């Protein structure tokens, strides 16, 4: 998760400051908690579904950074 925090500090904070005219980085809203919810009820019966979901989540995170 440290990678997400770095991206937030390096890319998002400056963009928010420019867009909303913040003069100080302390004015920019902070992220306290990020929750990702995936419905995996079928994973109880088939563990491969859970493995696939984890791989998809990791891939989508790598693409977004």
C-alpha positions in Angstrom: 0.0 0.0 0.0 2.9 2.3 0.3 3.0 2.5 -3.4 -0.5 3.9 -3.5 0.4 6.5 -0.9 3.4 7.6 -3.0 1.2 7.9 -6.1 -1.3 10.0 -4.1 1.4 12.3 -2.8 3.2 12.7 -6.1 0.4 12.9 -8.6 -3.0 13.4 -6.9 -2.1 16.1 -4.4 -0.6 18.4 -6.9 -3.5 17.9 -9.3 -6.0 18.7 -6.6 -4.1 21.7 -5.6 -4.1 23.0 -9.1 -7.8 22.2 -9.8 -9.2 23.6 -6.6 -6.7 26.4 -6.1 -5.3 25.1 -2.8 -2.3 27.1 -1.7 -1.0 24.6 0.9 -0.7 20.8 0.7 -2.4 20.6 4.1 -5.7 21.8 2.5 -5.9 18.8 0.3 -8.2 16.0 1.7 -6.4 13.0 3.0 -7.2 9.4 2.3 -7.7 7.5 5.6 -8.9 4.1 4.4 -9.4 2.4 1.1 -11.7 -0.6 1.0 -12.0 -3.0 -2.0 -15.0 -5.3 -2.0 -15.2 -8.3 -4.2 -18.1 -10.7 -4.1 -16.5 -14.1 -3.9 -19.2 -16.3 -2.5 -18.4 -19.1 -5.0 -14.8 -19.3 -3.6 -16.1 -21.4 -0.8 -16.6 -24.2 -3.2 -13.8 -23.5 -5.7 -10.5 -22.2 -4.4 -9.3 -21.4 -7.9 -11.9 -18.6 -8.1 -10.2 -16.9 -5.1 -6.7 -17.3 -6.7 -8.0 -15.8 -9.9 -9.6 -12.8 -8.1 -6.3 -12.1 -6.3 -4.4 -12.2 -9.6 -7.0 -9.8 -11.3 -6.8 -7.4 -8.4 -3.0 -7.3 -8.4 -2.9 -6.8 -12.2 -5.5 -4.0 -12.1 -3.4 -2.3 -9.4 -0.2 -2.5 -11.4 -1.9 -1.1 -14.5 -3.4 1.9 -12.7 0.0 2.9 -11.2 
